[in-house]
Amino acid sequence: MKRFSFRLDSVLKYRDFQKTKVAGELAHAIRLRVNALEQMVQARETLQLTEKQLQVLLNQPAKMGELLMMQSGLVVQRESAQAALSAYEKAADEEVAARQRVLAAQRDYESMVSLKLKHRAEAQVELDKEEELAMDEFVRSRFQGVGVAT
């Protein structure tokens, strides 16, 4: 009996490798997004704290130098919060792109597996036909000289 061999096994293995690789990239993208989210939340909390401190200073008699220092600190905190938000959005976009790559790699792999199964089924049909022909030939050769009396 002839053994089935899929000629595109190397492509199948490569697609499996690619699927594994992009899954790792997705995990990395998720970690980056989570870290960016934590930094964004921390930056917003720091900004809110700075705004509250400035509000307290405005309600009390304070020196102009202190107010200017708090104002410049508030500007820096706003910029930091905006940068954290931008980093989070970029990380979220990268995560979406990584998910798309995972889905594409999964589709490619599954299509190759499907092709392999189809080829295997076709090879089995051919093998069955060959076996049937061999059996018919055997039966004919075995009973060729035997006549049927009526």
Secondary structure, 3 states (H helix, E strand, C coil): CCCCCCCCHHHHHHHHHHHHHHHHHHHHHHHHHHHHHHHHHHHHHHHHHHHHHHHHHHHCCCCHHHHHHHHHHHHHHHHHHHHHHHHHHHHHHHHHHHHHHHHHHHHHHHHHHHHHHHHHHHHHHHHHHHHHHHHHHHHHHHHCCCCCCC
